[in-house]
Amino acid sequence: MSQPIPPIVLPPLENVEVEANWLRQNLHQWLNEEFLPEAINETIAYRASQIFIRHRLEGENDLGSLVIAIVTEMQSFDFQKSFYSEFAIANAVSDLILKSLGIDTCCGNN
């Protein structure tokens, strides 16, 4: 029988500005590199980082819960001028966070 994947709990938030800027910049870069650089990418990265940080400030450190929060709140974002969706954004945030923790995102191995 397969084993459940243990939750990934982030360390407590220490520096709001540093973490918000790191996520915004790295997500923006990822968005521009994944398809074409678009002006909307900056807005998407900013909005996703705001959601992520707000939930972190509220004490949420479980990465899975943070991803669900991004999907849920980004549903109200207008993606008509973008190649992306709320799911792609949440998955990209998850991958960026996992990579920053040294976790391989390919196959779920450390």
C-alpha positions in Angstrom: 0.0 0.0 0.0 1.3 3.4 -0.8 2.2 5.9 1.9 0.5 9.3 2.1 2.6 12.3 1.3 3.4 14.1 4.5 2.4 17.8 4.6 5.1 20.4 3.9 5.0 22.9 6.7 7.0 26.1 6.1 9.0 27.7 8.9 7.2 30.7 10.6 7.3 33.9 8.7 10.2 36.0 9.8 10.5 38.9 7.3 7.3 39.8 5.5 8.9 42.2 3.0 11.7 39.8 2.1 9.4 36.8 1.6 6.8 38.8 -0.4 9.5 40.4 -2.6 11.2 37.0 -3.2 8.0 35.3 -4.2 6.8 38.2 -6.4 10.1 38.5 -8.2 10.6 34.8 -8.7 7.0 34.1 -9.8 7.2 37.1 -12.2 10.4 35.7 -13.7 8.9 32.2 -14.0 5.8 33.6 -15.7 7.9 35.5 -18.2 10.1 32.5 -19.0 7.4 29.9 -19.2 5.6 31.5 -22.1 6.0 35.1 -23.3 6.8 38.1 -21.2 3.5 40.0 -20.8 2.6 43.1 -18.8 -0.1 41.2 -16.9 2.5 38.8 -15.5 3.7 41.5 -13.0 0.1 42.0 -11.8 -0.4 38.2 -11.5 2.8 37.8 -9.5 1.9 40.7 -7.2 -1.6 39.4 -6.5 -0.4 35.8 -5.8 2.3 37.0 -3.5 -0.2 39.2 -1.6 -2.5 36.2 -1.1 0.4 34.0 0.0 1.7 36.5 2.5 -1.7 37.4 3.9 -2.3 33.8 4.7 1.2 33.4 6.2 0.5 36.4 8.4 -2.7 34.7 9.5 -0.6 31.8 10.7 -1.0 29.4 7.8 2.3 27.5 7.2 1.0 24.4 5.5 2.0 24.6 1.8 -1.0 22.6 0.6 -3.4 25.0 2.3 -1.5 28.0 0.9 -1.8 26.6 -2.6 -5.6 26.0 -2.1 -5.9 29.6 -0.9 -4.1 30.9 -4.0 -6.4 28.8 -6.3 -9.5 30.0 -4.5 -8.7 33.7 -4.4 -7.2 33.9 -7.8 -10.5 32.6 -9.3 -11.7 36.2 -9.2 -8.7 37.4 -11.2 -9.3 38.2 -14.9 -6.9 35.9 -16.8 -8.3 36.9 -20.2 -5.0 38.6 -21.1 -2.8 35.8 -19.9 -1.8 32.3 -20.9 -2.2 31.2 -17.2 -5.0 30.2 -14.8 -5.3 30.2 -11.1 -4.2 26.5 -11.1 -1.0 27.3 -13.0 -0.2 30.1 -10.7 -0.8 28.1 -7.5 1.3 25.2 -8.9 4.1 27.6 -9.9 4.1 29.1 -6.4 4.3 25.6 -4.9 7.2 24.6 -7.1 9.1 27.8 -6.4 8.7 27.3 -2.6 9.6 23.6 -2.8 12.8 24.4 -4.8 13.7 27.1 -2.3 13.5 24.4 0.4 15.7 22.0 -1.7 12.8 19.6 -2.5 12.8 18.1 -6.0 9.5 19.0 -7.7 9.9 16.4 -10.4 8.9 13.2 -8.5 8.3 14.3 -4.9 11.7 13.2 -3.7 14.0 15.2 -1.5 
